[in-house]
């Protein structure tokens, strides 16, 4: 699906969400904050972004070691073994 509005209208939702450059990440951040009417292109993009955000929070990154949690607090490294 394409964004369909603004200067990034021709970009796909996926390409926009996965972009790493400052402008596109900024646009995604801006979209998250907007109010939209149901059924609009803005609403569809917000639904997509929220779903991808939820997926990202629910699953660890590939290759992530879930045996130990490494925290850095006030310059000290704290390692917690997860069970």
C-alpha distances in whole Angstrom, upper triangle without the diagonal:
4,7,9,12,15,16,12,10,9,8,6,6,8,10,11,12,14,15,19,20,22,20,16,18,20,17,15,19,19,16,17,21,19,20,18,18,17,14,13,10,12,13,9,9,13,12,10,12,15,14,14,17,19,18,20,23,24,24,26,25,26,29,30,34,34,38,39,37,39,39,40,42,45,45,46,44,44,43,42,42,40,41
4,5,9,11,12,9,7,6,5,4,6,9,9,9,12,14,14,18,18,20,17,14,16,18,14,14,17,17,14,17,19,18,19,17,18,17,14,12,9,11,13,10,9,13,13,11,13,16,16,16,18,21,20,21,24,25,26,27,26,27,31,32,35,36,40,40,38,39,39,41,42,44,45,46,44,44,44,43,44,41,43
4,6,8,9,7,5,6,6,6,6,10,10,8,11,13,13,17,17,17,15,12,14,15,11,11,14,13,11,14,16,15,16,14,15,15,13,11,7,8,10,9,7,10,12,11,11,15,16,15,17,20,20,21,23,25,26,27,26,28,31,32,35,36,39,40,38,38,38,39,41,42,43,44,43,43,43,42,43,41,42
4,7,9,8,4,6,8,9,10,13,13,12,14,17,17,20,20,20,17,14,17,17,13,14,17,16,13,16,18,16,17,14,15,15,13,10,6,9,11,10,9,13,14,14,15,18,19,19,21,23,24,24,27,28,29,31,30,31,35,35,39,39,43,43,41,42,42,43,44,46,46,48,46,47,46,46,47,44,46
4,7,7,4,8,9,11,12,15,15,12,15,18,17,20,19,19,15,13,16,15,12,13,15,13,11,15,16,14,15,13,14,15,14,10,7,8,12,12,10,13,15,15,15,18,20,20,21,24,25,25,27,30,31,32,31,33,36,36,40,40,44,44,42,42,41,42,43,45,45,47,46,46,46,46,47,45,47
4,5,5,9,10,13,13,16,15,12,15,18,16,19,17,16,13,12,14,13,10,12,14,12,11,15,16,14,16,15,16,18,17,13,11,10,14,14,12,14,18,17,17,20,22,21,22,25,26,26,28,30,31,33,31,33,36,36,40,41,44,44,41,41,41,41,42,43,44,46,45,46,46,46,47,45,47
4,6,8,9,12,14,16,14,12,15,17,15,17,15,14,11,10,14,13,10,13,15,13,13,17,18,16,19,18,20,22,20,17,14,13,17,17,14,17,20,19,18,21,23,22,23,26,27,26,29,31,32,33,31,33,36,36,39,40,44,44,41,41,40,40,42,43,43,45,44,45,45,46,47,45,48
4,6,5,9,10,12,10,8,12,14,12,14,13,13,10,8,12,12,9,11,14,13,12,15,17,16,19,17,20,21,19,16,12,12,16,15,12,15,17,16,15,19,20,19,20,23,24,23,26,28,28,29,28,29,32,33,36,37,41,41,39,38,38,38,40,41,42,43,42,43,43,43,44,43,45
4,6,8,10,13,12,10,13,16,15,18,17,17,14,12,15,15,12,13,16,15,13,16,18,17,18,17,18,19,17,13,10,11,14,13,11,14,17,15,16,19,20,19,21,24,24,24,27,29,29,31,29,31,34,35,38,39,43,43,41,41,41,41,43,44,45,46,45,46,45,45,46,44,46
4,7,9,12,10,10,14,15,14,17,17,18,15,13,16,17,14,15,18,18,16,19,21,20,22,20,21,21,19,16,12,14,17,15,13,16,18,16,17,20,21,20,22,25,24,25,28,29,29,31,29,30,33,34,38,39,42,43,41,41,41,42,44,45,45,47,46,46,46,46,46,44,46
4,7,8,7,6,10,11,10,14,14,15,13,10,13,15,12,12,16,16,14,17,20,19,21,19,21,21,19,16,13,13,16,14,11,15,16,14,14,18,18,16,19,22,21,21,24,26,26,27,25,26,29,30,34,35,39,39,37,37,38,38,40,42,42,43,42,42,42,42,43,41,42
4,5,5,6,9,10,11,14,15,17,15,12,14,16,13,12,16,17,14,16,20,19,21,19,20,20,18,16,12,13,15,12,10,13,14,11,12,16,15,14,16,19,18,19,22,23,23,24,23,24,27,28,32,33,36,37,35,36,36,37,40,42,42,43,41,41,40,40,40,38,40
4,6,5,6,9,10,14,15,16,15,11,12,14,12,10,13,14,12,13,17,16,18,16,18,17,16,14,11,11,12,9,7,10,10,7,8,12,12,10,13,15,15,15,18,20,20,22,21,22,25,26,30,30,34,34,33,33,34,35,37,39,39,40,38,38,38,37,38,36,37
4,5,5,6,8,12,14,16,15,12,12,15,13,11,15,16,14,15,19,19,21,20,21,20,19,18,14,14,15,12,10,12,12,9,9,12,12,9,12,15,13,13,17,18,18,19,17,19,22,23,27,27,31,32,30,31,32,33,35,37,37,38,36,36,35,35,35,33,34
4,6,5,6,10,11,14,13,9,11,14,12,11,14,16,15,16,19,20,22,21,23,23,21,19,16,16,17,15,12,14,15,12,11,15,15,12,14,17,16,16,19,21,20,21,19,20,23,24,27,29,32,33,31,31,32,33,35,37,37,38,36,37,36,36,36,35,36
4,6,5,9,10,11,10,6,8,10,9,7,11,12,11,13,16,16,19,18,21,21,20,17,14,13,15,13,10,12,14,11,10,13,14,12,13,16,16,15,18,21,20,21,19,21,24,25,28,29,33,33,31,31,31,32,34,36,36,37,36,36,36,36,36,35,37
4,6,9,11,12,12,8,7,10,9,7,10,12,11,11,15,16,18,18,21,20,20,18,15,14,15,13,10,11,12,9,7,10,11,8,9,13,12,12,14,17,17,18,16,18,21,21,25,26,29,29,27,28,28,29,31,33,33,34,33,33,32,32,33,31,33
4,6,9,12,12,9,8,12,12,10,12,15,14,15,18,20,22,22,24,24,23,22,18,17,18,17,13,14,15,12,10,13,13,10,11,14,13,11,15,17,16,16,14,16,19,19,23,24,28,28,26,26,27,28,30,32,32,33,31,31,31,31,32,30,32
4,6,8,9,6,6,10,10,9,12,14,14,15,18,20,23,23,25,25,25,23,19,18,20,18,15,16,17,14,12,16,16,13,14,17,17,15,18,20,19,19,17,18,21,21,25,27,30,30,28,28,28,28,31,32,32,33,32,33,32,33,34,32,35
4,7,9,7,6,10,11,11,12,15,16,16,19,21,24,25,28,28,28,26,22,21,22,21,18,18,20,17,15,18,18,15,15,19,18,15,18,21,20,19,16,18,20,20,24,26,29,28,26,25,25,26,28,29,29,30,29,30,30,31,32,31,34
4,6,6,6,9,10,11,12,14,16,17,19,21,24,25,28,29,28,26,22,21,23,22,18,19,22,19,17,20,21,18,18,21,21,19,21,24,23,23,20,22,24,24,27,29,32,31,29,28,28,28,30,31,30,32,31,33,33,34,35,34,37
4,6,5,6,9,10,10,12,14,15,17,19,22,23,27,28,28,25,22,20,22,22,18,19,22,20,17,19,21,19,18,22,22,19,21,25,25,24,22,24,26,26,29,30,33,32,29,28,27,27,29,29,29,31,31,32,33,34,36,35,38
4,6,5,6,9,10,10,12,14,16,17,20,21,24,26,26,23,20,18,20,20,17,17,20,19,16,19,21,19,18,22,23,21,23,26,26,26,24,26,29,28,32,33,36,35,33,32,31,30,32,33,33,35,34,36,36,37,39,38,40
4,5,5,6,9,10,11,13,15,16,19,19,22,23,23,20,17,15,18,17,13,14,17,15,13,16,18,16,16,19,20,18,20,23,23,24,22,24,26,26,30,31,34,34,31,31,30,30,32,33,33,35,34,35,35,36,37,36,38
4,5,5,6,9,10,11,13,15,18,19,22,23,23,21,18,16,18,17,14,14,16,15,12,14,16,14,13,17,18,15,17,21,21,21,19,22,24,24,27,28,31,30,28,27,27,27,28,30,30,32,31,32,32,33,34,33,35
4,5,5,6,9,10,11,13,16,18,21,23,23,20,18,15,17,18,14,14,17,16,13,15,18,16,15,19,20,18,20,23,24,24,22,25,28,27,30,31,34,33,30,29,28,28,29,30,31,33,32,33,34,34,36,35,38
4,5,5,6,9,10,11,14,15,18,20,20,17,14,12,14,15,11,12,15,14,11,14,17,15,15,19,20,19,20,23,24,25,24,26,29,28,32,32,36,35,32,32,31,31,32,34,34,36,35,36,36,37,38,37,39
4,5,5,6,9,10,13,14,17,18,19,16,14,11,13,13,9,9,12,11,8,11,13,12,11,15,16,15,17,20,21,22,21,23,26,26,29,29,33,32,30,30,29,29,31,32,33,34,33,34,34,34,35,34,36
4,5,5,7,9,13,14,18,19,20,18,16,13,14,15,12,10,13,13,10,11,14,13,11,15,17,15,16,20,21,22,21,24,27,26,29,29,32,31,28,28,27,27,28,30,31,32,32,32,33,33,34,33,35
4,5,5,7,10,12,16,18,19,16,14,11,13,15,12,10,14,14,11,13,16,16,14,18,20,19,20,23,24,25,25,28,31,29,33,33,36,35,32,32,30,31,31,32,34,36,35,35,36,36,38,36,39
4,5,5,8,9,13,14,15,13,11,7,9,11,8,7,10,11,9,10,14,14,13,16,18,18,19,22,23,25,24,27,30,29,33,32,36,35,33,33,32,32,33,35,36,37,37,37,37,37,38,36,38
4,6,8,10,13,14,16,14,13,10,10,11,9,6,9,10,8,8,12,12,10,13,16,15,16,19,21,22,22,26,29,27,30,30,33,33,30,30,29,30,31,32,34,35,34,34,34,34,35,33,35
4,7,10,13,15,17,15,15,11,11,14,12,9,12,14,11,11,15,16,14,16,19,19,19,22,24,25,26,29,32,30,33,32,36,35,32,32,30,31,31,32,34,36,35,35,36,35,37,35,37
4,6,10,12,14,12,12,8,9,12,11,9,12,14,12,13,16,17,16,18,21,21,21,24,26,28,28,31,34,33,36,35,39,38,35,35,34,35,35,36,38,40,39,39,39,39,41,38,40
4,7,10,12,11,12,9,8,12,12,9,12,15,14,13,17,18,18,19,22,23,23,25,28,30,30,33,36,35,38,37,41,40,37,38,36,37,37,39,41,42,41,41,42,41,42,40,42
4,6,9,7,9,6,5,9,10,8,10,13,13,13,16,18,18,19,22,23,24,25,28,30,31,33,37,36,39,38,42,41,39,40,38,39,40,42,43,45,44,43,43,43,44,41,43
4,6,6,9,8,6,10,12,11,12,15,16,16,18,20,20,21,24,25,26,27,30,32,33,36,39,38,41,40,44,44,41,42,41,43,43,45,47,48,47,46,46,45,46,43,45
4,6,9,9,6,8,11,10,10,13,15,15,16,19,20,20,22,24,25,26,28,31,32,34,38,37,40,39,43,43,41,42,41,43,44,46,47,48,47,46,46,44,45,42,43
4,7,8,6,7,10,11,10,13,15,16,16,19,20,21,23,25,26,27,29,32,32,34,38,37,41,40,43,44,42,43,43,44,45,47,49,50,48,48,47,46,46,43,44
4,5,5,6,9,10,11,13,14,15,17,19,20,21,23,24,26,27,29,32,32,34,37,37,40,40,44,44,42,43,42,43,44,46,48,49,47,47,47,46,47,44,45
4,5,5,6,9,10,11,12,14,15,17,18,20,21,23,24,26,27,30,29,31,35,35,38,38,42,42,40,41,40,42,43,45,46,47,46,45,45,44,45,42,44
4,5,5,6,9,10,10,12,14,15,16,18,20,21,22,24,26,28,28,30,34,33,37,36,40,40,38,38,38,39,40,42,43,44,43,43,43,42,43,40,42
4,5,5,6,9,10,10,12,14,15,16,18,20,21,22,25,27,27,30,33,33,36,35,39,39,37,38,37,39,39,42,43,44,43,42,42,41,42,39,40
4,5,5,6,9,10,11,12,14,15,17,18,20,21,23,26,26,28,31,31,34,34,38,38,36,37,37,39,40,42,43,44,42,42,41,40,41,38,39
4,5,5,6,9,10,11,12,14,15,16,18,20,21,24,23,25,29,29,32,32,36,36,34,35,34,36,37,39,40,41,40,39,39,38,39,36,38
4,5,5,6,8,10,10,12,14,15,16,18,20,22,23,25,29,28,31,31,34,34,32,33,32,34,35,37,38,39,38,37,37,36,37,34,36
4,6,5,6,9,10,11,12,14,15,16,19,21,22,24,28,27,30,29,33,34,31,33,33,34,35,38,39,40,38,37,37,36,36,33,34
4,6,5,6,9,10,11,12,14,15,17,19,19,21,25,25,28,28,31,32,30,31,31,33,35,37,38,39,37,36,35,34,35,32,33
4,5,5,6,9,10,10,12,14,16,18,18,20,24,23,26,26,30,30,28,29,28,30,31,34,35,35,34,33,33,32,33,30,32
4,5,5,6,9,10,11,12,14,17,18,20,24,23,26,25,29,29,26,28,27,29,30,33,34,35,33,32,32,30,31,28,30
4,5,5,6,9,10,11,12,15,16,19,22,21,24,23,27,28,26,28,28,30,31,34,35,35,33,32,31,30,30,27,28
4,5,5,6,9,10,11,13,13,16,19,19,22,21,25,26,24,25,26,28,30,32,33,33,31,30,29,28,29,26,27
4,5,5,6,9,10,12,13,16,19,18,21,20,24,24,22,23,23,25,26,29,30,30,28,28,27,26,27,24,26
4,5,5,6,9,12,13,16,19,18,20,19,23,23,21,23,23,25,27,30,31,31,29,27,27,25,25,23,24
4,5,5,6,9,11,13,16,15,18,17,21,22,20,22,23,26,28,31,31,31,29,27,26,25,25,22,23
4,6,6,7,8,11,14,13,16,16,19,20,18,20,20,22,24,27,28,28,25,25,23,22,23,20,22
4,6,7,9,13,15,13,16,14,18,18,16,18,18,21,22,25,26,26,24,22,21,20,21,18,20
4,7,10,12,15,13,15,14,17,18,16,19,20,23,24,28,28,28,25,24,22,20,20,17,18
4,7,9,11,10,12,11,15,16,15,18,19,22,24,28,28,27,24,23,21,19,19,16,17
4,6,8,7,9,8,12,13,12,15,16,19,22,25,25,24,21,20,18,17,16,14,16
4,6,6,9,10,14,14,14,15,17,19,22,26,25,24,21,21,19,19,18,16,18
4,6,9,11,14,15,15,17,19,22,25,28,27,26,23,23,20,20,19,17,19
4,6,9,12,13,14,15,18,20,24,27,26,25,21,21,18,18,17,16,17
4,6,9,10,10,12,14,17,20,24,23,21,18,17,15,15,14,13,15
4,6,7,8,10,13,16,20,23,22,20,16,15,12,12,11,10,12
4,6,7,10,13,16,19,23,22,20,17,15,12,10,9,7,9
4,7,10,13,17,19,23,22,19,16,14,10,9,6,5,7
4,6,10,13,16,19,18,16,12,10,6,6,4,6,9
4,6,10,13,16,16,14,10,8,6,5,6,7,11
4,7,10,13,12,10,7,6,5,7,9,10,14
4,6,10,10,8,6,5,6,8,11,13,16
4,7,6,5,5,6,9,11,15,16,20
4,5,5,6,7,11,13,16,18,22
4,6,9,10,14,16,20,22,25
4,7,10,13,16,19,22,25
4,6,10,13,16,19,22
4,6,10,13,16,19
4,7,10,13,16
4,7,10,13
4,6,10
4,7
4
